[in-house]
């Protein structure tokens, strides 16, 4: 299998290096260069398709590709000896043939045959890819699968099932590398599987190979993260909040200040409690995702706060960092003038749904402005 890949002057990449495991997900904004990375790997593993002028970055004289296999072998374009079987499924073929014509070798042809024979049992084209992967997970070992947007035509439950199939493929000695925009195909407890692809202001592709979490955090992330929370990996910036009240209310604060969080690709993430905020902050840091952490001080009136509460608030400030948090005193409901204890999310929604700029408390406005400042200016909007 592939352990390391380096691409120099290949398409939009000036010089990128990938550290690969058995499963790898390439995520990032549209046009960042995710598919180019799969094309680079395909070029390394298919010596029958040499690099052409269109594969060379504009302004560069030539492109260089190199990979190190898990046994230490170093390969480049044109290398033939002992290559793993190769299966390439581009998005543009998803409603038809599914696979690009592969190498003319026994291992690749046999793998393709297993995949295509399984398609005969697919009741609809939309699940044909799933049927092919199911069959390969049972009968194939030693192959590399390169798949663009495997989530196409599948329901969210299908995304989760497909990810489990990818893990089965990997467990049977295969390697699965794919591009995706689907949170359900990401495993936050395995951050090392995620490759964050970006394109800078000069049009050059860069890649962050994420570092894994510590063992204790891996278990907590597995428990706390679902597909909705994994949306933060696709965000220009994330607002990390304690609970549902802020989750439903803050989008209207953005609207009151002239912003649309969906258009601007900003996610408001309900972290499921104040004590979970440090975990989400750490994940954002490792994934280089701009964030603003929002939490309540929970210090009310003349009550003497518990030492544990004082320490938790301090840890949150330190973890978030300067200009990366907003602390509501005593809480979000208090600064919004919500005094009733019942139906707090509904009351927050009612208070903010028709709010204008002049109606927003200063700290709520600060949340919005810090978030917009943190968001990457080069990211696309969905107008």
TAZIVEN-V480025 format. One record per residue. N is the residue number from 1. PHI is phi as a letter, one per 30 degrees, with the letter a starting at -180 (NA if undefined). Layout:
n=(N:N)
phi=(PHI:PHI)
This chain:
n=(1:2:3:4:5:6:7:8:9:10:11:12:13:14:15:16:17:18:19:20:21:22:23:24:25:26:27:28:29:30:31:32:33:34:35:36:37:38:39:40:41:42:43:44:45:46:47:48:49:50:51:52:53:54:55:56:57:58:59:60:61:62:63:64:65:66:67:68:69:70:71:72:73:74:75:76:77:78:79:80:81:82:83:84:85:86:87:88:89:90:91:92:93:94:95:96:97:98:99:100:101:102:103:104:105:106:107:108:109:110:111:112:113:114:115:116:117:118:119:120:121:122:123:124:125:126:127:128:129:130:131:132:133:134:135:136:137:138:139:140:141:142:143:144:145:146:147:148:149:150:151:152:153:154:155:156:157:158:159:160:161:162:163:164:165:166:167:168:169:170:171:172:173:174:175:176:177:178:179:180:181:182:183:184:185:186:187:188:189:190:191:192:193:194:195:196:197:198:199:200:201:202:203:204:205:206:207:208:209:210:211:212:213:214:215:216:217:218:219:220:221:222:223:224:225:226:227:228:229:230:231:232:233:234:235:236:237:238:239:240:241:242:243:244:245:246:247:248:249:250:251:252:253:254:255:256:257:258:259:260:261:262:263:264:265:266:267:268:269:270:271:272:273:274:275:276:277:278:279:280:281:282:283:284:285:286:287:288:289:290:291:292:293:294:295:296:297:298:299:300:301:302:303:304:305:306:307:308:309:310:311:312:313:314:315:316:317:318:319:320:321:322:323:324:325:326:327:328:329:330:331:332:333:334:335:336:337:338:339:340:341:342:343:344:345:346:347:348:349:350:351:352:353:354:355:356:357:358:359:360:361:362:363:364:365:366:367:368:369:370:371:372:373:374:375:376:377:378:379:380:381:382:383)
phi=(NA:d:c:b:b:b:b:c:h:c:h:c:c:d:a:b:b:c:c:c:c:d:b:b:c:c:b:l:d:e:i:d:j:d:d:d:d:d:d:d:d:d:d:d:c:b:d:d:b:d:d:c:e:d:d:c:e:e:j:c:d:a:c:b:b:a:b:c:d:d:c:j:d:c:b:b:e:j:d:c:d:i:d:d:e:b:b:b:b:d:d:d:c:d:c:b:d:i:c:d:e:c:d:c:b:d:d:d:d:d:d:d:d:d:d:d:d:d:d:d:c:d:d:a:e:d:c:d:e:d:d:d:d:e:d:d:d:d:b:c:b:i:c:c:c:c:b:c:h:d:d:e:i:c:d:e:d:d:d:d:d:d:d:d:d:d:d:d:e:d:d:c:j:c:b:b:b:b:c:a:c:c:e:d:c:c:c:d:d:b:e:d:d:c:c:d:c:b:b:d:d:d:i:c:d:b:b:c:d:d:d:d:d:d:e:d:d:e:d:d:d:d:d:c:c:b:d:d:d:d:e:d:d:c:c:d:a:b:c:c:b:d:a:d:e:d:e:d:d:d:e:d:d:d:d:d:c:j:c:b:d:d:d:d:h:c:c:c:c:d:d:i:k:d:d:d:e:e:d:d:d:d:d:d:d:d:c:h:c:e:b:b:c:b:b:c:d:i:c:c:h:c:d:d:d:d:e:d:d:e:d:d:d:d:d:d:d:d:d:d:j:d:i:b:b:b:c:d:b:d:a:d:d:d:d:d:i:c:c:d:d:c:h:d:e:d:d:d:d:d:d:c:e:c:d:c:e:d:d:d:d:e:d:d:d:d:e:d:d:d:d:d:d:d:d:d:d:c:d:d:c:c:d)
